[in-house]
Amino acid sequence: MATEDRGFASMDRKRQRDIASKGGKAAHKKGAAHEWTREEAQAAGRKGGLARHRKPLAAPPAADDSSSTGDESSSPPA
């Protein structure tokens, strides 16, 4: 059996949704499911929106060999 043929991710979307739905219903019936408050939902939505629109950070500038020697890096090259 190939690795691609195993597990939840390899199932078709409908089968995944059916299994997840059963788990959610069972958790609610047991009383262990999380119930979102209005404030929690707003905070989560805000956080997701900020993450979605965040610009990627630029890579830090490369350090050259002369900067690691201390005082010599502040004086101009001779």
N, C-alpha and C positions, 0 to 999 in steps of 0.2 A: 504494500500500500504506500503510495507516494505521500509526502508530507502535505502537499497541496489539497489532498482529498480528505483531510481530517479537520475537525474543529468547527467552531461556531462561525468563524469568518468565511469558511468555504461554502456554507449553506446559502441557498437563495434567500433573497430579502424577505419573502413572505414567511418562510419557515422561521427565520430569525425573529420576525415580529410576533409570530404566534408564541414562540417560546418566551420571549420577553414579556409579552402580555400576561401569560400565565404566572410568571414570577411576580409581576406587579400586583396582580389580583390577590395572590397568596399573601404577599406582604401587607396589603391593606386589610385583608381578612384577619391576619394575625395581630394587627395593630403596630407593626414595626415599620411601616412606610412613613417617609417624611412628608409632612404636609407643609407646603410653602405658605408663609404669611405674605401679605402685600409688600411689606418692607424688604423681606428677603428676596422676593422675586424682582423688585426694582433694583436692588443692589447687584444681583447677579446679572441682570440685563445690562446695567450700566458698565459693569466690569467687562462683560463680553464685548460690548460696543467699543470700549477703549482699547481692548486688545486687538480687535479687528482693524482699527484704524491707526494703530501705532506704526510709525515709520521705522524701518530697520536701522539699527545703529551702524555707523560707519566703522570700519576696521581701524584700530589705533595705528598711528604712524609708526613706521619701522624705525627702530633705533640703530644708529650707526655705531661702529666700534669706538670712535673717539669720545662718545658721550659717557662711556662707562669708566673713564680714567679719572674722574673727579674734576679738579680745578682747571685742567688743561682744556676741557670742553668749552669753558666760558671765554677763552682768549682766541683771537682769530688765528688761523693757520699761518705759519711762517713761509 
